[in-house]
Each structure stands twice: as structure tokens, then as C-alpha cells.
């Protein structure tokens, strides 16, 4: 499974267009040139125990990692950083559309927003993700 970012409109500067260099290896080929893979290793927090634990007590996570919380309904969801030792980017998503992106600090971070999917990523990974963009989990076994 992988986590893919699809910007709604790419009005952000593209450094590759100016330099003529090859696009980033994580940019998808073909007609999806604006889509980027944010995580190639995605764990699903699909039980009450894994959702409660989240990233607590982990000392670090790999750069290409995401922890995804999938819920059966959309409602306000809280995230806290108690017992999380490193900063993360948290993204709240409703039906594939980003609602909020927040970098949370270790131990003291807290945020809430409506979501039916939440993705937790290494800090800085979601720097180019904005509300209104699409962020989806894709099964990479069928690529």
C-alpha cells in the first residue's frame, strides 16, 4: 500500500521546470505528473488497540512511512502527541479530500478536525499538501 498526493491545482513553483533536471523519483510517470508518492510503506491502524497506540513509544519512523487511521464514518477526530518522541505531519481527509494539514510537536502537540481517514507521516513530508488536495491510499500490488 502507498499514500499518493494529487494536488488540486499546481500553482506552486516547479524547480524542475526551470532547471530541466529529471523529476523526483517519487513523482508518478504518465499523465499523473503532478501526483507524488508520499509513503511507500503504509501501516493501517485498523483495530482499537492499534488506533489507541498510534505512534506512541516509537523512537522514529522511516522517511517513506505513513500510519493510516481508516474510519467507517466522518466525524471530528483528535490526535495527541503524548509519548511520541518526534514531530509528525498529520493530515485529516474526508473522502480523499484533504481537510487539514498540521505539523505536531513531540509530547505537546494536539489537533482535531473532521475526517474519515487520518495519515501520520514524518515531519516535512506533507509540506506541499494543502486543504482541497486529494490524498489517497492505493494498493501497490496491482500496479
C-alpha positions as CSV (number, residue, x, y, z in Angstrom):
1,X,0.0,0.0,0.0
2,X,1.1,3.5,-0.7
3,X,-0.1,7.1,0.0
4,X,-0.4,9.3,-3.0
5,X,-0.8,13.1,-3.1
6,X,-2.7,14.7,-6.0
7,X,-2.7,18.5,-5.9
8,X,-6.0,20.2,-7.0
9,X,-4.1,22.8,-9.0
10,X,-0.4,23.1,-9.1
11,X,0.2,26.8,-8.8
12,X,3.3,26.1,-6.7
13,X,6.7,26.7,-8.4
14,X,8.2,23.7,-10.1
15,X,12.0,23.8,-9.7
16,X,12.5,21.0,-12.3
17,X,10.8,23.1,-15.0
18,X,13.5,25.8,-14.6
19,X,16.5,23.6,-14.4
20,X,15.4,20.9,-16.9
21,X,16.5,18.2,-14.5
22,X,14.8,14.9,-14.1
23,X,11.7,14.9,-11.9
24,X,11.9,13.4,-8.4
25,X,11.9,9.6,-8.3
26,X,8.7,9.7,-6.2
27,X,6.8,11.6,-8.9
28,X,4.5,9.3,-10.8
29,X,5.0,8.8,-14.5
30,X,2.5,9.2,-17.3
31,X,-0.5,11.6,-17.2
32,X,-0.1,11.8,-13.4
33,X,2.9,14.0,-13.5
34,X,1.7,16.2,-10.5
35,X,0.9,13.1,-8.3
36,X,3.6,12.2,-5.8
37,X,4.0,9.2,-3.6
38,X,4.4,10.4,0.0
39,X,4.8,6.9,1.5
40,X,5.6,3.5,0.1
41,X,5.2,1.8,3.5
42,X,1.8,2.3,5.0
43,X,0.6,0.6,8.1
44,X,-3.2,0.6,8.8
45,X,-4.3,1.2,12.4
46,X,-7.4,-0.9,12.0
47,X,-8.1,-2.1,15.5
48,X,-9.0,-0.2,18.6
49,X,-5.6,-1.2,20.1
50,X,-3.5,0.0,17.1
51,X,-5.6,3.2,16.9
52,X,-5.1,3.9,20.6
53,X,-1.4,3.2,20.4
54,X,-0.7,5.1,17.1
55,X,3.0,6.1,17.1
56,X,3.3,6.2,20.9
57,X,6.6,4.8,22.2
58,X,8.2,4.6,18.7
59,X,11.6,6.3,18.6
60,X,11.5,7.1,14.9
61,X,9.8,6.1,11.6
62,X,11.4,5.7,8.1
63,X,11.2,8.6,5.7
64,X,8.8,6.7,3.3
65,X,6.4,5.6,6.1
66,X,2.8,6.5,7.0
67,X,0.4,5.3,9.6
68,X,-3.2,5.5,8.3
69,X,-6.3,5.5,10.5
70,X,-9.3,4.5,8.5
71,X,-12.8,5.1,10.0
72,X,-16.2,4.0,8.7
73,X,-17.7,7.4,9.2
74,X,-16.8,11.1,9.1
75,X,-16.6,12.9,12.4
76,X,-14.3,15.1,14.4
77,X,-11.1,13.2,15.2
78,X,-8.4,14.1,17.8
79,X,-4.7,13.5,17.6
80,X,-2.3,13.9,20.5
81,X,1.4,13.5,20.8
82,X,1.8,12.1,24.3
83,X,4.6,9.6,24.3
84,X,5.5,10.4,20.7
85,X,9.2,11.3,20.6
86,X,9.5,13.0,17.2
87,X,7.4,15.5,15.2
88,X,5.0,14.3,12.6
89,X,2.8,15.7,9.8
90,X,-0.8,14.8,10.4
91,X,-3.4,15.0,7.5
92,X,-7.1,14.8,8.1
93,X,-9.0,13.5,5.0
94,X,-12.7,13.2,4.1
95,X,-13.5,11.0,1.1
96,X,-10.0,11.5,-0.4
97,X,-10.0,15.3,0.1
98,X,-7.6,16.9,2.5
99,X,-9.3,18.9,5.2
100,X,-6.3,20.0,7.3
101,X,-2.5,19.5,7.5
102,X,-0.7,20.1,10.7
103,X,2.9,19.5,11.9
104,X,2.6,18.3,15.5
105,X,5.4,18.6,18.1
106,X,6.5,15.7,20.2
107,X,4.8,15.3,23.6
108,X,2.8,18.6,23.4
109,X,1.0,18.6,20.0
110,X,-2.7,18.3,19.8
111,X,-5.2,18.9,16.9
112,X,-8.6,18.0,15.7
113,X,-10.6,18.1,12.5
114,X,-13.3,16.1,10.7
115,X,-12.0,13.0,8.9
116,X,-12.8,9.5,7.8
117,X,-9.0,8.9,7.2
118,X,-6.0,10.3,9.0
119,X,-2.4,9.9,7.8
120,X,0.6,10.4,10.1
121,X,3.9,11.0,8.3
122,X,7.4,12.1,9.2
123,X,7.6,15.9,9.7
124,X,8.1,17.7,6.5
125,X,6.6,15.0,4.2
126,X,3.3,16.8,3.8
127,X,4.8,20.3,3.3
128,X,3.3,20.5,-0.2
129,X,-0.1,19.1,0.8
130,X,-2.9,21.7,1.2
131,X,-6.6,21.6,2.1
132,X,-8.6,20.7,-1.0
133,X,-5.8,18.4,-2.4
134,X,-6.5,14.7,-2.8
135,X,-4.6,12.2,-0.7
136,X,-5.5,8.5,-1.3
137,X,-4.3,5.1,-0.2
138,X,-3.5,2.9,-3.2
139,X,-2.9,-0.8,-3.2
140,X,0.5,-1.1,-4.9
141,X,0.2,-4.8,-5.5
142,X,-1.9,-4.1,-8.6
143,X,0.4,-1.6,-10.3
